[in-house]
């Protein structure tokens, strides 16, 4: 860890705990800052706050005092999920107090180079592919960020021999000031999180932070098939590596129906790639380009592509059963994600979908339903999804109680050669604590077939 001294004896407020808040508070304390943690959960029910107090960190729990910022704080580190409309956050901005997320702290203390991955879709798969390739190639990678391990905690333990592969959300990036990854990747940009950012333009601005501070010594890998991403790439000062799935290109990395090309030259045959779908091809191109730039052995890259079948809950191959291939895409909590998943397959598909009722239309899925032969729907949107499926001309429709009940029902209307796909197009909170719980129960039901 770099002995970053600029925070020593500074008064810093950490707003919100969870994993990122705890890691940030501990790191700031280690760096010599005077840390105060404020969390809405009461102290008696807050073991994380209790643990921080034992380390000598001031904790204020159960409320957010209106006069909290009168204590003379010089920096606010907030949980990424806390919106900027929060009274304490907006007051800090009004007072000119810098507001950051723990990702900024990770950059300030990291001895290891950082690879940053962002975008609306594909972040987790791309991050995992890069980690697996670098790991297979003995490049000592560590994985961090929005994928589950707190970036500043990883950075505090990393050495110059490591490289930190970091998945970054717009929430995290919006709270950066100096953050500057050695390699930045922008997968794509679609409407998302507008309830947090307010406008699509502000969402795009948050994503652009991944390359905003880069210079001629850094690399920016970006989706050349999206015009808005191309426009952002023109603004970046980094060395640029475009990726495209629309045929062979002389620049960057590209793919046609049969092969992947690096700077216009044949690199590898697509026939050996295990991961299905055009959206996953984008993820693969970004990952391969990153690992080429990082000097990863080609054999290591190829070995991963031959065996990697997906990240858990993201078009994850579960098993083959009586000639049917079954996939878990529980992470698909909106129509765009389900549309992308459906377009990954050409085979007749039995779709399992449904979940929390938010009143959103399913019309975005209509064109992607052309090879769906049957639908099993569950949850609050179950009946409405059945009606939508029938309007698409799909006659095989079944209403299920939950995802566990949906699996044998989907199997009953499938045939050898079909795909059975859980891709709900809805959030899970009507019946399940998270999409992970929903996906795990789906896998359990599949294994019982």
Secondary structure, 3 states (H helix, E strand, C coil): CCCCCCCCCCEEEEECCHHHHHHHHHHHHHCCCEEEEEECCCHHHCHHHHHHHHCCCEEEECCCCCCHHHHCCCEEEECCCCCCCCHHHHHHHHHCCEEECHHHHHHHHCCCEEEEEECCCCHHHHHHHHHHHHHHCCCCEEEEECCCCCHHHHHHHCCCCCEEEEECCHHHHHCCCCCCCCEEEECCCCCCCHHHHCCHHHHHHHHHHHHHCCCCCCEEEEECCCHHHHHHHHHCCCEEEEEECCCCCCCCEEECCCEEEECCEEEEEHHHCCCCCHHHHHHHHHHHHHHHHCCCCHHHHHHHHHHCCCECCECEEEEEECCEEEEECCCCCCHHHHHHHHCCCCCCEEEEECCCCCCCCCHHHHHHHCCEEEEEECCCCHHHHHHHHHHCCCCEEEECCCHHHHHHHHHHCCCCCCEEEECCCCCCCCCCCCHHHHHHHHHHHHHCC
